[in-house]
């Protein structure tokens, strides 16, 4: 297993984690549950921590795949820039989550303004994570790019079973 494989294996955790954590926090607000608020802040913190190895395996992954056929260097650069912004925002949310847990420990509650601010920052972070993941997918998946056009049915195709080219 190389670092490109590690990056691909881990990169789903921040996206799924931020969505899950957001849903927990939103539910905690609807149910007015301090326990769920604490759990959601812990989930944000866990997601922020899991994002660090994803980010730092990105550069080694780039070194491995950048010369493969079909890999787009401009998409790698866009993904890299988006990943840095996403990392910064999710780490701010992680530090904020520690603050919220400390509020609870000292005051016995988490202020409503703090939960609202966490919700807003989690929405921003969720959008950034989805954007970053989409750009990452476009690096080696041209079918996800905006300028993708499906091959014509008149193009020459290789019949995999026979190993020969046929006109369709």
C-alpha positions in Angstrom: 0.0 0.0 0.0 1.5 3.4 -1.0 0.6 6.9 0.1 -1.7 7.4 -2.9 -3.7 4.4 -1.8 -3.7 5.7 1.8 -5.0 9.1 0.6 -7.8 7.5 -1.4 -8.7 5.2 1.5 -8.9 8.1 4.1 -10.3 10.9 2.0 -13.9 9.9 2.6 -13.7 10.3 6.4 -13.7 14.1 6.4 -16.6 14.4 4.0 -18.7 11.8 5.8 -17.6 13.0 9.2 -18.5 16.6 8.7 -22.0 15.7 7.3 -22.6 13.3 10.2 -21.4 15.8 12.8 -23.5 18.6 11.2 -26.6 16.3 11.4 -25.9 15.5 15.0 -25.6 19.2 15.9 -28.7 20.1 14.0 -30.6 17.3 15.8 -29.2 18.5 19.1 -30.6 22.0 18.4 -34.1 20.6 17.5 -34.2 18.3 20.5 -32.5 20.9 22.8 -30.1 18.1 23.9 -26.9 19.1 25.7 -25.7 15.5 25.5 -26.1 15.5 21.7 -24.4 18.9 21.5 -21.3 17.5 23.3 -21.3 14.4 21.1 -21.5 16.5 18.0 -18.6 18.7 19.2 -16.6 15.5 19.8 -17.5 14.4 16.3 -16.3 17.7 14.8 -13.1 17.3 16.7 -12.6 13.7 15.6 -13.3 14.8 12.0 -10.8 17.6 12.3 -8.2 15.2 13.5 -8.9 12.7 10.7 -8.5 15.4 8.1 -4.9 16.0 9.0 -3.5 12.7 7.6 -5.8 13.0 4.6 -4.2 16.4 3.8 -0.6 15.3 4.4 -0.9 12.2 2.2 -2.1 14.4 -0.6 1.3 15.6 -1.7 2.9 12.1 -1.8 -0.2 10.9 -3.6 0.4 13.6 -6.2 4.0 12.5 -6.7 2.8 9.0 -7.4 -0.1 9.7 -9.8 0.8 13.0 -11.6 2.5 11.2 -14.6 -0.2 8.5 -15.1 -2.2 8.7 -18.3 -5.5 10.6 -17.9 -4.4 12.5 -14.7 -4.9 16.2 -15.0 -2.2 18.4 -13.4 -4.5 21.5 -13.3 -7.1 19.5 -11.4 -4.4 18.4 -9.0 -3.5 22.0 -8.3 -7.1 23.1 -7.8 -7.7 20.2 -5.5 -4.6 21.0 -3.5 -5.6 24.6 -3.1 -9.2 23.7 -2.0 -7.8 21.1 0.4 -5.7 23.7 2.2 -8.7 26.0 2.6 -10.8 23.0 3.8 -8.2 21.9 6.2 -7.9 25.4 7.8 -11.7 25.7 8.2 -12.2 22.2 9.7 -9.2 22.7 12.1 -10.8 26.0 13.3 -14.0 24.1 13.8 -12.0 21.4 15.7 -10.5 24.0 18.0 -13.9 25.6 18.5 -15.2 22.3 19.5 -12.6 22.0 22.2 -13.7 25.4 23.4 -17.3 24.3 23.5 -16.5 21.2 25.5 -14.4 23.4 27.9 -17.4 25.8 28.2 -19.5 22.8 29.2 -17.0 21.6 31.7 -16.6 25.0 33.4 -20.2 26.4 33.1 -22.3 23.2 32.9 -23.7 24.4 29.5 -22.7 25.5 26.1 -24.0 28.9 25.1 -26.6 29.0 22.4 -24.6 31.5 20.4 -21.7 29.1 20.4 -23.8 26.2 19.1 -25.2 28.5 16.4 -21.7 29.7 15.4 -20.6 26.0 15.3 -23.5 25.2 13.1 -22.7 28.0 10.6 -19.0 27.0 10.5 -19.9 23.4 10.0 -22.1 24.3 7.0 -19.1 26.3 5.5 -16.8 23.4 6.2 -19.2 20.9 4.7 -19.4 22.9 1.5 -15.7 23.2 1.3 -15.2 19.4 1.9 -17.7 18.5 -0.8 -16.1 21.0 -3.2 -12.6 19.6 -2.4 -13.7 16.0 -2.8 -15.4 16.8 -6.1 -12.2 18.4 -7.4 -10.2 15.4 -6.2 -12.5 13.1 -8.1 -11.9 15.0 -11.3 -8.2 14.4 -11.2 -8.6 10.9 -12.6 -12.3 10.7 -13.4 -12.9 12.8 -16.6 -16.6 11.7 -16.5 -17.1 14.0 -13.5 -15.7 17.1 -15.2 -18.0 19.9 -16.5 -16.4 19.7 -20.0 -16.8 15.9 -20.4 -18.5 14.7 -23.5 -19.6 11.0 -23.8 -17.9 9.1 -26.6 -19.9 8.8 -29.8 -21.5 5.5 -30.6 -19.8 5.7 -34.0 -16.3 5.7 -32.5 -14.1 2.6 -32.8 -14.4 0.5 -29.7 -12.4 -2.6 -28.6 -14.3 -5.7 -27.9 -12.9 -6.9 -24.6 -14.0 -10.5 -25.1 -12.3 -10.8 -28.5 -9.5 -8.2 -28.2 -10.4 -6.8 -31.6 -11.6 -3.4 -32.7 -15.1 -3.1 -34.1 -17.2 -0.3 -35.6 -20.3 0.5 -33.7 
